[in-house]
Amino acid sequence: MPQVQEQRLRRSAQTTEAESDFLVEPFRDPAKAFDPTELIIDAIARELSRRCGGNFVLNRMEAAAHFARLLSTRTTARNAQMNAHQLD
């Protein structure tokens, strides 16, 4: 029963569209690209639970927010790098 409840809670804590832009393309076989977003968010949520306890849904929401912040930082850095090349 706890697994079923956990799966339902995972579905209810959906990630945003911006978070799903994270794609990993293996060097050896780019055709096997995958989106590790859910795995990363789950890992962060598990670590939050381990260190701080708390509610699974809230930890997952917090984890999604941290992941979104990491992606926005990555996007901001990439945009700054592209803008620097355009100034040349």
VOKOLKOL-142916 format. One record per atom (N, C-alpha, C, O): chain; z, x, y; residue number from 1. Coordinates in pm, 1 decimal, m for minus. Atoms other than C-alpha are relative to their C-alpha. Example, Ala and Ser with C-alpha at 12.3 -4.5 7.8 and 13.67 -1.06 7.14 Angstrom:
residues 2
<unit->A w->0.0 u->89.0 v->m119.0 pos->1>
<unit->A w->780.0 u->1230.0 v->m450.0 pos->1>
<unit->A w->0.0 u->90.0 v->120.0 pos->1>
<unit->A w->66.5 u->193.6 v->118.1 pos->1>
<unit->A w->m6.0 u->m82.0 v->m119.0 pos->2>
<unit->A w->714.0 u->1367.0 v->m106.0 pos->2>
<unit->A w->73.0 u->m77.0 v->109.0 pos->2>
<unit->A w->89.9 u->m26.1 v->219.8 pos->2>
This chain:
residues 88
<unit->A w->0.0 u->80.3 v->m121.1 pos->1>
<unit->A w->0.0 u->0.0 v->0.0 pos->1>
<unit->A w->0.0 u->85.1 v->128.4 pos->1>
<unit->A w->m72.5 u->51.2 v->221.9 pos->1>
<unit->A w->2.0 u->m79.8 v->m122.2 pos->2>
<unit->A w->76.7 u->274.6 v->259.0 pos->2>
<unit->A w->m137.6 u->58.3 v->31.5 pos->2>
<unit->A w->m173.6 u->69.1 v->148.7 pos->2>
<unit->A w->132.8 u->m54.1 v->m25.4 pos->3>
<unit->A w->m272.4 u->425.2 v->212.7 pos->3>
<unit->A w->m92.3 u->m103.8 v->62.7 pos->3>
<unit->A w->m168.9 u->m71.6 v->153.5 pos->3>
<unit->A w->82.9 u->107.3 v->m54.8 pos->4>
<unit->A w->m441.0 u->91.8 v->283.4 pos->4>
<unit->A w->35.3 u->m22.8 v->146.3 pos->4>
<unit->A w->m52.8 u->m37.4 v->231.0 pos->4>
<unit->A w->m44.3 u->20.0 v->m138.3 pos->5>
<unit->A w->m232.6 u->46.1 v->596.3 pos->5>
<unit->A w->m45.9 u->115.8 v->87.6 pos->5>
<unit->A w->m90.8 u->94.2 v->200.1 pos->5>
<unit->A w->42.9 u->m116.9 v->m76.6 pos->6>
<unit->A w->m310.6 u->400.3 v->710.6 pos->6>
<unit->A w->m149.6 u->m5.5 v->29.5 pos->6>
<unit->A w->m192.2 u->27.8 v->140.1 pos->6>
<unit->A w->144.2 u->11.5 v->m21.1 pos->7>
<unit->A w->m684.9 u->341.3 v->662.6 pos->7>
<unit->A w->m31.4 u->m105.0 v->105.8 pos->7>
<unit->A w->m120.5 u->m84.7 v->188.3 pos->7>
<unit->A w->21.1 u->102.8 v->m102.6 pos->8>
<unit->A w->m666.4 u->23.2 v->869.7 pos->8>
<unit->A w->35.6 u->52.3 v->137.5 pos->8>
<unit->A w->m35.2 u->26.2 v->234.7 pos->8>
<unit->A w->m42.1 u->m54.3 v->m128.4 pos->9>
<unit->A w->m478.8 u->203.8 v->1144.2 pos->9>
<unit->A w->m100.2 u->103.0 v->51.3 pos->9>
<unit->A w->m125.2 u->111.9 v->171.5 pos->9>
<unit->A w->100.5 u->m97.5 v->m41.7 pos->10>
<unit->A w->m736.4 u->481.5 v->1145.6 pos->10>
<unit->A w->m120.8 u->m69.3 v->61.1 pos->10>
<unit->A w->m174.0 u->m25.6 v->163.1 pos->10>
<unit->A w->115.1 u->73.7 v->m53.9 pos->11>
<unit->A w->m1015.0 u->230.1 v->1196.9 pos->11>
<unit->A w->31.3 u->m59.5 v->135.6 pos->11>
<unit->A w->m56.8 u->m68.5 v->221.0 pos->11>
<unit->A w->m35.5 u->62.4 v->m127.5 pos->12>
<unit->A w->m823.7 u->67.5 v->1481.2 pos->12>
<unit->A w->13.8 u->102.2 v->111.9 pos->12>
<unit->A w->4.6 u->66.5 v->229.4 pos->12>
<unit->A w->m12.6 u->m105.2 v->m100.9 pos->13>
<unit->A w->m775.6 u->400.7 v->1660.0 pos->13>
<unit->A w->m132.9 u->73.6 v->11.4 pos->13>
<unit->A w->m140.9 u->192.6 v->m18.8 pos->13>
<unit->A w->134.8 u->m56.1 v->m7.8 pos->14>
<unit->A w->m1146.4 u->460.9 v->1722.2 pos->14>
<unit->A w->m9.0 u->105.2 v->109.6 pos->14>
<unit->A w->63.4 u->100.2 v->209.0 pos->14>
<unit->A w->22.7 u->m102.3 v->m100.2 pos->15>
<unit->A w->m1267.7 u->763.0 v->1912.1 pos->15>
<unit->A w->m104.0 u->m49.0 v->99.5 pos->15>
<unit->A w->m178.8 u->m142.6 v->71.4 pos->15>
<unit->A w->95.7 u->40.1 v->m102.5 pos->16>
<unit->A w->m1471.5 u->737.4 v->2230.2 pos->16>
<unit->A w->m137.6 u->57.4 v->m31.8 pos->16>
<unit->A w->m151.7 u->146.1 v->m116.0 pos->16>
<unit->A w->137.4 u->m44.6 v->22.1 pos->17>
<unit->A w->m1845.3 u->788.3 v->2243.6 pos->17>
<unit->A w->m16.5 u->147.3 v->34.8 pos->17>
<unit->A w->m90.0 u->218.9 v->m33.3 pos->17>
<unit->A w->11.9 u->m140.0 v->m40.2 pos->18>
<unit->A w->m1805.8 u->1122.0 v->2424.4 pos->18>
<unit->A w->53.2 u->93.0 v->m107.7 pos->18>
<unit->A w->1.6 u->203.5 v->m124.6 pos->18>
<unit->A w->m59.0 u->m84.4 v->103.4 pos->19>
<unit->A w->m1591.4 u->1256.8 v->2140.1 pos->19>
<unit->A w->m94.8 u->18.0 v->m117.9 pos->19>
<unit->A w->m84.4 u->117.1 v->m190.1 pos->19>
<unit->A w->88.3 u->m8.2 v->115.4 pos->20>
<unit->A w->m1865.9 u->1189.9 v->1885.9 pos->20>
<unit->A w->m119.3 u->91.9 v->24.8 pos->20>
<unit->A w->m205.6 u->104.1 v->m62.1 pos->20>
<unit->A w->109.2 u->m91.6 v->m30.6 pos->21>
<unit->A w->m2101.6 u->1438.4 v->2057.3 pos->21>
<unit->A w->23.3 u->138.8 v->m58.6 pos->21>
<unit->A w->m58.7 u->228.2 v->m38.1 pos->21>
<unit->A w->m36.0 u->m128.9 v->56.9 pos->22>
<unit->A w->m1935.0 u->1725.5 v->1871.0 pos->22>
<unit->A w->m65.7 u->12.6 v->m136.2 pos->22>
<unit->A w->m24.8 u->m54.2 v->m231.2 pos->22>
<unit->A w->76.9 u->m11.2 v->123.7 pos->23>
<unit->A w->m2178.3 u->1833.8 v->1600.4 pos->23>
<unit->A w->1.3 u->145.2 v->m47.2 pos->23>
<unit->A w->m22.0 u->236.8 v->31.7 pos->23>
<unit->A w->0.3 u->m133.4 v->59.3 pos->24>
<unit->A w->m2150.4 u->2132.8 v->1366.9 pos->24>
<unit->A w->m123.3 u->10.4 v->m88.9 pos->24>
<unit->A w->m141.5 u->m68.3 v->m181.7 pos->24>
<unit->A w->119.2 u->m25.6 v->81.2 pos->25>
<unit->A w->m2476.4 u->2266.4 v->1226.6 pos->25>
<unit->A w->21.2 u->132.0 v->m73.8 pos->25>
<unit->A w->20.4 u->237.8 v->m10.9 pos->25>
<unit->A w->m19.8 u->m125.1 v->74.8 pos->26>
<unit->A w->m2416.7 u->2519.6 v->947.0 pos->26>
<unit->A w->m119.4 u->93.7 v->16.1 pos->26>
<unit->A w->m234.3 u->49.8 v->12.9 pos->26>
<unit->A w->107.2 u->m99.0 v->m17.7 pos->27>
<unit->A w->m2615.7 u->2840.3 v->997.9 pos->27>
<unit->A w->m92.8 u->4.8 v->m120.9 pos->27>
<unit->A w->m214.1 u->19.6 v->m106.4 pos->27>
<unit->A w->80.4 u->m11.7 v->121.4 pos->28>
<unit->A w->m2732.0 u->2844.5 v->637.9 pos->28>
<unit->A w->m86.6 u->m122.3 v->m26.6 pos->28>
<unit->A w->m192.7 u->m111.4 v->m88.0 pos->28>
<unit->A w->76.2 u->121.9 v->25.6 pos->29>
<unit->A w->m2849.5 u->2483.1 v->632.1 pos->29>
<unit->A w->23.6 u->m101.0 v->113.2 pos->29>
<unit->A w->105.6 u->m191.6 v->98.8 pos->29>
<unit->A w->m19.5 u->88.4 v->m114.8 pos->30>
<unit->A w->m2877.7 u->2308.8 v->972.6 pos->30>
<unit->A w->m23.4 u->m147.8 v->m31.7 pos->30>
<unit->A w->24.3 u->m235.0 v->40.9 pos->30>
<unit->A w->24.4 u->139.4 v->37.4 pos->31>
<unit->A w->m2997.7 u->1993.7 v->797.1 pos->31>
<unit->A w->128.6 u->m68.8 v->m46.0 pos->31>
<unit->A w->134.9 u->m191.6 v->m51.0 pos->31>
<unit->A w->m127.7 u->55.8 v->45.5 pos->32>
<unit->A w->m2640.7 u->1946.7 v->672.5 pos->32>
<unit->A w->101.2 u->m7.4 v->113.3 pos->32>
<unit->A w->220.7 u->12.5 v->91.6 pos->32>
<unit->A w->m87.6 u->12.0 v->m116.9 pos->33>
<unit->A w->m2498.8 u->1899.0 v->1021.8 pos->33>
<unit->A w->98.2 u->m115.4 v->m20.1 pos->33>
<unit->A w->67.3 u->m214.7 v->m86.1 pos->33>
<unit->A w->m101.7 u->104.9 v->11.3 pos->34>
<unit->A w->m2181.1 u->1694.1 v->1048.3 pos->34>
<unit->A w->85.5 u->m4.5 v->125.2 pos->34>
<unit->A w->90.6 u->91.0 v->202.7 pos->34>
<unit->A w->m88.9 u->20.5 v->m114.1 pos->35>
<unit->A w->m1940.8 u->1558.3 v->1305.6 pos->35>
<unit->A w->145.0 u->8.1 v->m49.9 pos->35>
<unit->A w->191.1 u->m83.2 v->m118.5 pos->35>
<unit->A w->m136.4 u->m17.7 v->49.5 pos->36>
<unit->A w->m1586.9 u->1691.8 v->1239.5 pos->36>
<unit->A w->105.8 u->m67.3 v->87.0 pos->36>
<unit->A w->224.8 u->m40.1 v->71.5 pos->36>
<unit->A w->m92.7 u->61.3 v->m94.7 pos->37>
<unit->A w->m1430.0 u->1476.4 v->1511.6 pos->37>
<unit->A w->120.6 u->m62.5 v->m68.8 pos->37>
<unit->A w->234.7 u->m33.7 v->m32.7 pos->37>
<unit->A w->m111.5 u->68.8 v->66.8 pos->38>
<unit->A w->m1222.6 u->1260.1 v->1277.4 pos->38>
<unit->A w->92.8 u->98.7 v->m70.4 pos->38>
<unit->A w->214.7 u->81.5 v->m68.9 pos->38>
<unit->A w->m81.9 u->m100.1 v->68.3 pos->39>
<unit->A w->m1105.2 u->1562.0 v->1077.2 pos->39>
<unit->A w->88.8 u->75.7 v->98.4 pos->39>
<unit->A w->205.6 u->102.0 v->69.9 pos->39>
<unit->A w->m75.9 u->m73.3 v->m101.3 pos->40>
<unit->A w->m996.1 u->1745.6 v->1392.0 pos->40>
<unit->A w->111.0 u->m88.2 v->57.3 pos->40>
<unit->A w->224.8 u->m43.8 v->72.1 pos->40>
<unit->A w->m100.1 u->91.8 v->m54.0 pos->41>
<unit->A w->m818.5 u->1440.9 v->1535.4 pos->41>
<unit->A w->111.6 u->m23.5 v->m101.8 pos->41>
<unit->A w->229.2 u->m26.8 v->m65.5 pos->41>
<unit->A w->m101.4 u->16.9 v->105.0 pos->42>
<unit->A w->m642.1 u->1384.2 v->1201.4 pos->42>
<unit->A w->90.6 u->122.0 v->m9.3 pos->42>
<unit->A w->212.0 u->108.2 v->m24.7 pos->42>
<unit->A w->m80.3 u->m122.2 v->8.6 pos->43>
<unit->A w->m529.9 u->1748.7 v->1192.9 pos->43>
<unit->A w->98.1 u->9.4 v->116.6 pos->43>
<unit->A w->213.7 u->47.2 v->98.0 pos->43>
<unit->A w->m88.1 u->m2.7 v->m117.1 pos->44>
<unit->A w->m389.7 u->1726.7 v->1546.0 pos->44>
<unit->A w->110.0 u->m104.3 v->m15.5 pos->44>
<unit->A w->226.3 u->m76.1 v->13.6 pos->44>
<unit->A w->m99.1 u->107.1 v->17.8 pos->45>
<unit->A w->m215.5 u->1395.6 v->1467.3 pos->45>
<unit->A w->104.0 u->38.3 v->m105.7 pos->45>
<unit->A w->222.8 u->11.2 v->m88.3 pos->45>
<unit->A w->m94.5 u->m44.0 v->103.5 pos->46>
<unit->A w->m60.8 u->1540.0 v->1149.8 pos->46>
<unit->A w->96.9 u->104.3 v->55.2 pos->46>
<unit->A w->216.4 u->101.5 v->25.6 pos->46>
<unit->A w->m86.5 u->m103.1 v->m58.1 pos->47>
<unit->A w->69.5 u->1839.6 v->1343.6 pos->47>
<unit->A w->97.7 u->m60.6 v->100.4 pos->47>
<unit->A w->213.2 u->m18.6 v->107.6 pos->47>
<unit->A w->m91.5 u->70.9 v->m90.5 pos->48>
<unit->A w->213.3 u->1609.9 v->1611.7 pos->48>
<unit->A w->110.6 u->m68.7 v->m79.2 pos->48>
<unit->A w->227.1 u->m65.6 v->m39.5 pos->48>
<unit->A w->m99.7 u->66.1 v->84.6 pos->49>
<unit->A w->387.2 u->1413.0 v->1335.7 pos->49>
<unit->A w->98.4 u->100.4 v->m57.2 pos->49>
<unit->A w->218.9 u->75.2 v->m61.1 pos->49>
<unit->A w->m85.8 u->m101.9 v->59.6 pos->50>
<unit->A w->519.9 u->1729.4 v->1174.6 pos->50>
<unit->A w->98.3 u->57.2 v->101.3 pos->50>
<unit->A w->215.9 u->77.0 v->70.8 pos->50>
<unit->A w->m84.0 u->m64.2 v->m100.9 pos->51>
<unit->A w->653.0 u->1877.0 v->1497.8 pos->51>
<unit->A w->87.1 u->m98.0 v->77.5 pos->51>
<unit->A w->199.3 u->m65.3 v->116.2 pos->51>
<unit->A w->m68.2 u->92.9 v->m90.3 pos->52>
<unit->A w->755.9 u->1565.1 v->1688.1 pos->52>
<unit->A w->40.6 u->m131.1 v->m65.1 pos->52>
<unit->A w->112.9 u->m210.0 v->m4.3 pos->52>
<unit->A w->m26.8 u->128.9 v->63.1 pos->53>
<unit->A w->778.2 u->1280.2 v->1437.2 pos->53>
<unit->A w->m83.3 u->m107.2 v->68.3 pos->53>
<unit->A w->m192.6 u->m79.0 v->117.4 pos->53>
<unit->A w->67.3 u->105.5 v->m73.3 pos->54>
<unit->A w->677.1 u->947.6 v->1582.2 pos->54>
<unit->A w->m88.1 u->m88.9 v->m84.1 pos->54>
<unit->A w->m86.2 u->m84.2 v->m207.1 pos->54>
<unit->A w->82.7 u->105.3 v->55.7 pos->55>
<unit->A w->430.8 u->674.0 v->1510.3 pos->55>
<unit->A w->m140.1 u->53.4 v->m29.2 pos->55>
<unit->A w->m197.5 u->124.7 v->53.1 pos->55>
<unit->A w->132.6 u->m48.8 v->38.3 pos->56>
<unit->A w->103.2 u->742.6 v->1327.3 pos->56>
<unit->A w->m107.1 u->m40.8 v->100.6 pos->56>
<unit->A w->m189.5 u->41.7 v->140.0 pos->56>
<unit->A w->102.9 u->49.3 v->m92.6 pos->57>
<unit->A w->m106.5 u->527.5 v->1561.9 pos->57>
<unit->A w->11.6 u->70.4 v->134.4 pos->57>
<unit->A w->m89.0 u->112.4 v->191.6 pos->57>
<unit->A w->m17.8 u->m66.6 v->m129.1 pos->58>
<unit->A w->44.9 u->677.6 v->1875.9 pos->58>
<unit->A w->m36.4 u->147.9 v->m8.1 pos->58>
<unit->A w->m97.2 u->201.9 v->84.3 pos->58>
<unit->A w->36.9 u->m140.7 v->16.3 pos->59>
<unit->A w->8.3 u->1032.1 v->1741.6 pos->59>
<unit->A w->m151.3 u->15.0 v->m7.1 pos->59>
<unit->A w->m207.0 u->111.0 v->46.3 pos->59>
<unit->A w->145.4 u->m5.5 v->10.1 pos->60>
<unit->A w->m354.4 u->958.9 v->1659.2 pos->60>
<unit->A w->m65.7 u->m22.8 v->136.8 pos->60>
<unit->A w->m164.7 u->42.0 v->170.5 pos->60>
<unit->A w->52.7 u->23.5 v->m134.9 pos->61>
<unit->A w->m417.3 u->821.2 v->2007.6 pos->61>
<unit->A w->20.4 u->124.2 v->87.2 pos->61>
<unit->A w->m68.6 u->163.6 v->162.6 pos->61>
<unit->A w->m26.8 u->m121.9 v->m77.0 pos->62>
<unit->A w->m252.3 u->1127.7 v->2160.5 pos->62>
<unit->A w->m93.6 u->112.7 v->m45.0 pos->62>
<unit->A w->m146.0 u->187.1 v->37.9 pos->62>
<unit->A w->90.3 u->m102.5 v->53.0 pos->63>
<unit->A w->m456.4 u->1354.8 v->1933.0 pos->63>
<unit->A w->m142.1 u->m20.6 v->52.1 pos->63>
<unit->A w->m209.3 u->75.9 v->88.5 pos->63>
<unit->A w->133.7 u->29.9 v->m51.9 pos->64>
<unit->A w->m778.1 u->1180.0 v->2040.7 pos->64>
<unit->A w->m10.5 u->38.5 v->147.0 pos->64>
<unit->A w->m114.3 u->88.0 v->191.1 pos->64>
<unit->A w->m0.2 u->m37.7 v->m141.9 pos->65>
<unit->A w->m681.9 u->1233.8 v->2405.0 pos->65>
<unit->A w->m6.8 u->152.2 v->16.1 pos->65>
<unit->A w->m78.9 u->202.5 v->102.3 pos->65>
<unit->A w->4.9 u->m146.7 v->m6.3 pos->66>
<unit->A w->m618.8 u->1605.6 v->2344.8 pos->66>
<unit->A w->m138.4 u->50.8 v->m38.5 pos->66>
<unit->A w->m190.2 u->143.3 v->24.0 pos->66>
<unit->A w->133.1 u->m41.9 v->42.3 pos->67>
<unit->A w->m949.8 u->1639.0 v->2162.5 pos->67>
<unit->A w->m103.0 u->m29.3 v->109.5 pos->67>
<unit->A w->m191.7 u->52.2 v->134.7 pos->67>
<unit->A w->91.8 u->34.1 v->m109.6 pos->68>
<unit->A w->m1133.2 u->1460.8 v->2445.5 pos->68>
<unit->A w->14.0 u->100.7 v->114.1 pos->68>
<unit->A w->m85.1 u->139.4 v->176.2 pos->68>
<unit->A w->m22.9 u->m99.7 v->m105.4 pos->69>
<unit->A w->m973.1 u->1702.9 v->2692.0 pos->69>
<unit->A w->m65.4 u->132.5 v->m37.7 pos->69>
<unit->A w->m127.3 u->197.7 v->46.5 pos->69>
<unit->A w->64.7 u->m123.4 v->45.6 pos->70>
<unit->A w->m1089.7 u->1998.6 v->2482.1 pos->70>
<unit->A w->m151.4 u->m7.9 v->14.0 pos->70>
<unit->A w->m215.1 u->88.3 v->57.0 pos->70>
<unit->A w->145.0 u->16.5 v->m13.0 pos->71>
<unit->A w->m1443.7 u->1860.2 v->2473.2 pos->71>
<unit->A w->m43.8 u->0.5 v->145.4 pos->71>
<unit->A w->m147.8 u->57.5 v->178.3 pos->71>
<unit->A w->38.7 u->3.3 v->m141.5 pos->72>
<unit->A w->m1448.8 u->1795.1 v->2847.1 pos->72>
<unit->A w->8.3 u->139.6 v->59.5 pos->72>
<unit->A w->m73.2 u->174.7 v->144.9 pos->72>
<unit->A w->m10.4 u->m138.2 v->m46.3 pos->73>
<unit->A w->m1333.6 u->2153.3 v->2910.0 pos->73>
<unit->A w->m121.6 u->78.8 v->m45.9 pos->73>
<unit->A w->m178.4 u->156.9 v->30.5 pos->73>
<unit->A w->117.2 u->m67.9 v->55.8 pos->74>
<unit->A w->m1611.8 u->2279.4 v->2683.6 pos->74>
<unit->A w->m125.8 u->m41.5 v->76.4 pos->74>
<unit->A w->m209.3 u->42.9 v->108.7 pos->74>
<unit->A w->116.8 u->51.1 v->m71.5 pos->75>
<unit->A w->m1868.0 u->2058.0 v->2860.3 pos->75>
<unit->A w->m3.2 u->53.4 v->142.3 pos->75>
<unit->A w->m109.5 u->90.0 v->192.6 pos->75>
<unit->A w->m8.0 u->m51.5 v->m136.4 pos->76>
<unit->A w->m1747.5 u->2167.6 v->3204.3 pos->76>
<unit->A w->m40.4 u->146.9 v->4.1 pos->76>
<unit->A w->m115.2 u->188.1 v->92.8 pos->76>
<unit->A w->35.2 u->m141.8 v->5.2 pos->77>
<unit->A w->m1774.6 u->2535.3 v->3108.2 pos->77>
<unit->A w->m148.4 u->18.1 v->m25.7 pos->77>
<unit->A w->m212.1 u->104.1 v->35.1 pos->77>
<unit->A w->142.7 u->m9.0 v->31.2 pos->78>
<unit->A w->m2121.7 u->2481.6 v->2961.3 pos->78>
<unit->A w->m83.0 u->m37.4 v->122.8 pos->78>
<unit->A w->m182.8 u->28.6 v->151.7 pos->78>
<unit->A w->72.4 u->41.0 v->m119.5 pos->79>
<unit->A w->m2237.6 u->2298.4 v->3276.3 pos->79>
<unit->A w->6.6 u->106.9 v->108.3 pos->79>
<unit->A w->m92.4 u->131.4 v->177.3 pos->79>
<unit->A w->m14.7 u->m106.6 v->m99.3 pos->80>
<unit->A w->m2100.4 u->2575.7 v->3499.6 pos->80>
<unit->A w->m90.1 u->117.4 v->m35.6 pos->80>
<unit->A w->m150.6 u->178.4 v->52.6 pos->80>
<unit->A w->84.9 u->m108.3 v->45.2 pos->81>
<unit->A w->m2284.4 u->2833.3 v->3290.1 pos->81>
<unit->A w->m147.4 u->m32.6 v->26.2 pos->81>
<unit->A w->m223.8 u->54.2 v->68.5 pos->81>
<unit->A w->139.1 u->40.5 v->m24.1 pos->82>
<unit->A w->m2610.3 u->2636.2 v->3315.5 pos->82>
<unit->A w->m31.6 u->2.9 v->148.3 pos->82>
<unit->A w->m140.4 u->44.7 v->188.0 pos->82>
<unit->A w->22.0 u->m0.9 v->m144.5 pos->83>
<unit->A w->m2568.7 u->2595.5 v->3691.6 pos->83>
<unit->A w->m11.3 u->142.4 v->53.8 pos->83>
<unit->A w->m88.3 u->167.3 v->146.6 pos->83>
<unit->A w->7.4 u->m140.6 v->m42.9 pos->84>
<unit->A w->m2512.5 u->2970.9 v->3731.8 pos->84>
<unit->A w->m138.2 u->56.9 v->m29.7 pos->84>
<unit->A w->m191.7 u->133.9 v->50.0 pos->84>
<unit->A w->133.6 u->m48.5 v->33.7 pos->85>
<unit->A w->m2842.2 u->3039.3 v->3555.3 pos->85>
<unit->A w->m105.7 u->m60.9 v->91.1 pos->85>
<unit->A w->m207.1 u->2.9 v->119.3 pos->85>
<unit->A w->97.1 u->63.7 v->m89.0 pos->86>
<unit->A w->m3022.7 u->2792.2 v->3781.9 pos->86>
<unit->A w->m0.1 u->62.9 v->136.9 pos->86>
<unit->A w->m100.7 u->57.4 v->207.7 pos->86>
<unit->A w->m6.2 u->m64.9 v->m130.9 pos->87>
<unit->A w->m2903.3 u->2980.8 v->4089.0 pos->87>
<unit->A w->m74.0 u->132.9 v->2.8 pos->87>
<unit->A w->m107.4 u->182.4 v->110.5 pos->87>
<unit->A w->67.9 u->m130.4 v->5.8 pos->88>
<unit->A w->m3071.4 u->3302.3 v->3970.5 pos->88>
<unit->A w->m143.5 u->m10.1 v->42.0 pos->88>
<unit->A w->m214.8 u->90.3 v->42.8 pos->88>
